[in-house]
Amino acid sequence: MKTLLFFRKLRRSLKTIYLGLVFTLIFSCNNSRPKNNETTDSKKGFPWDIPQEKPDRPLSSAMERLYDNYLTPRPEDNELFSSFKYTPLEGFDYNDGDGTISRRDPSKIIKENGKYYVWYTKRDTPVPPRGAQNSNDTIPSTDWDLSDIWYATSVDGLVWEEQGIAVPRPARPIVGWRSVTTTDILKWKGKYYLYYQGFLEASGTKGDHCPVTASFSDSPDGPWTPVNKIIIENGEPGTWDQYSIHDPYPLIYKDKIYIYYKAAFGDRPDYLLGNGLAIADHPLGPFTKHPLNPLFNSGHETTLFPFKEGIAALVTRNGNENNTVQYASDGINFNIASVTQMMPMAAGPYVPDAFDGNGNGRGITWGLSHFIGRGSGTSKYSILTRFDCDLSLDINDTEMKNTQVWLEPEVYFSQGLSEKQRKNRLKAKAE
């Protein structure tokens, strides 16, 4: 009897323990379930509906970059992503494409007197470029040698009327006597300033060595008064910008004159192109170069515009970060905001708030750029073209947010192997 009672008590105790374990397990499972679609289990797959905020889970390096490096995870939602479309311009003559007339490197576009204004490098020479060794006072060495700064106006941005020379080459030995090129415009307290490269020798003699100079005027139509001196000096011997300061690009930012510029550093062909910054309180200086220069590790031309509280930049060609749009909330420390393709070369955008400096940049939607290498053989030249995009906070052009750009096969075939490459590959195959 005692034995029977013992086993009955033991069975009750085991049943109590079992039920306690079951309830504990159920309670712990309920508490571990995600609430309000919260995903805390790292073993679950990445959400199908892409989160706009970085999810709290382990991520691959690529997915970390998606949230850390770009403004949004989807380019379609990214205000600093755009594709680009191009339209031929009317109003410019190129002498039947014989290579004697070339237009390139347009400035920013400004709107004054109900018209759009643009300034650019124009070469009008008896013959096309013939290289530095064959150049003289009338024969250009390169496409931008023996050039002057011209300007044109338009009411719609498509049909342009060339107005003539804005800044001619000065007399020797004044800075720019050989060629004045790659200009850009600044409006400051009712006056206008053109900054440009001033060549003191034929391009290609030693490279593209030249400093920056400027002219000023009370009207966008001139007349322009040259300062006839260097505005931004080349760097000290051994520094990255010791030889060339190209593509001066002025903006008003934080109530100061910011001039971004390009320099090539390192021996060709193993060289880099970067962009730096010089700052002044007055358009004619003195300019102080930023201690963090170069601010960019890539990019062939300088194209920037106010965006929100900072500055955005188109980084085209050359370097590991080519074909990117970058952004710096402080105008100094730039990071990749998007990656795109078919970017405009030497873009001069229409930037309505380029000189506002109010910390509320709206972005850009169109501008001019250039195509180089028109013509054939020794008669190559450059032409101006229009580009359109959506890098603006004020429009929403879904077609410009398309990441798939379809090109005709001929575009790809135009990038075929050179004869030297063909021979090398056939030789390697034979061996």
HELIX and SHEET records of a PDB file:
HELIX    1   1 LYS A    2  SER A   32  1                                  31    
HELIX    2   2 SER A   61  ASP A   68  1                                   8    
HELIX    3   3 PRO A   75  ASP A   77  5                                   3    
HELIX    4   4 ASN A   95  GLY A   97  5                                   3    
HELIX    5   5 ALA A  132  ASN A  134  5                                   3    
HELIX    6   6 THR A  398  LYS A  401  5                                   4    
HELIX    7   7 PRO A  409  PHE A  413  1                                   5    
HELIX    8   8 GLU A  419  ALA A  430  1                                  12    
SHEET    1   A 7 LYS A  85  PRO A  88  0                                        
SHEET    2   A 7 TYR A 381  SER A 392 -1                                        
SHEET    3   A 7 GLY A 361  ARG A 374 -1                                        
SHEET    4   A 7 LEU A 304  LYS A 308 -1                                        
SHEET    5   A 7 GLY A 310  VAL A 315 -1                                        
SHEET    6   A 7 THR A 324  ALA A 328 -1                                        
SHEET    7   A 7 ASN A 335  VAL A 339 -1                                        
SHEET    1   B 4 LYS A  85  PRO A  88  0                                        
SHEET    2   B 4 TYR A 381  SER A 392 -1                                        
SHEET    3   B 4 GLY A 361  ARG A 374 -1                                        
SHEET    4   B 4 GLY A 348  PRO A 349 -1                                        
SHEET    1   C 3 ILE A 101  ARG A 104  0                                        
SHEET    2   C 3 LYS A 115  ASP A 124 -1                                        
SHEET    3   C 3 ILE A 110  GLU A 112 -1                                        
SHEET    1   D 4 ILE A 101  ARG A 104  0                                        
SHEET    2   D 4 LYS A 115  ASP A 124 -1                                        
SHEET    3   D 4 ASP A 148  SER A 154 -1                                        
SHEET    4   D 4 TRP A 160  VAL A 167 -1                                        
SHEET    1   E 4 SER A 179  TRP A 188  0                                        
SHEET    2   E 4 LYS A 191  PHE A 199 -1                                        
SHEET    3   E 4 VAL A 212  SER A 217 -1                                        
SHEET    4   E 4 THR A 225  PRO A 226 -1                                        
SHEET    1   F 4 HIS A 246  TYR A 253  0                                        
SHEET    2   F 4 LYS A 256  PHE A 265 -1                                        
SHEET    3   F 4 LEU A 272  ALA A 280 -1                                        
SHEET    4   F 4 THR A 288  LYS A 289 -1                                        
END                                                                             
